[in-house]
Amino acid sequence: MEDSQSKHTISSRLQAVKQKSGKSYNQIAEETGLTNVYVAQLLKRQAQLKTETAPKLRAALPELPEELLHEMMKPPLRSYDPNLIQEPTVYRLNEAVMHFGESIKEIINEEFGDGM
């Protein structure tokens, strides 16, 4: 299992591959059939790359080394930086969830059940 330091290193290397490609998350998502948020989660090591998705990601990012591809297939060490809430966009998103959360939860429960 990776620790937070190695996760940061891997994430930095993945971001460098993305930057070198010159592609946006939207472009990579379109090429892979994934969502842009899922692509971002993969490249931040916040989600696990599925075996069947690996060839699509490799095709979209040909500079992606095999070792990083294999690293991305391992269960991620999900983490949360408490300072992230200070970033204005994240703060507003959090504020929106807190404001609308109860109503959103009611609609989800009505549409899909309460999960119990």
Buried (B, 14 or more C-beta within 10 A) or exposed (E): EBEEEEBBEBBEBBEEBBEEBEBEBEBBBBBBEBEBEBBBBBBBBBBBBEEEBBEBBBEBBEEBEEEBBEBBEEEBBEEEEEEEEEEEEEEEEBEEEEEEEEEEEEEEEEEEEEEE
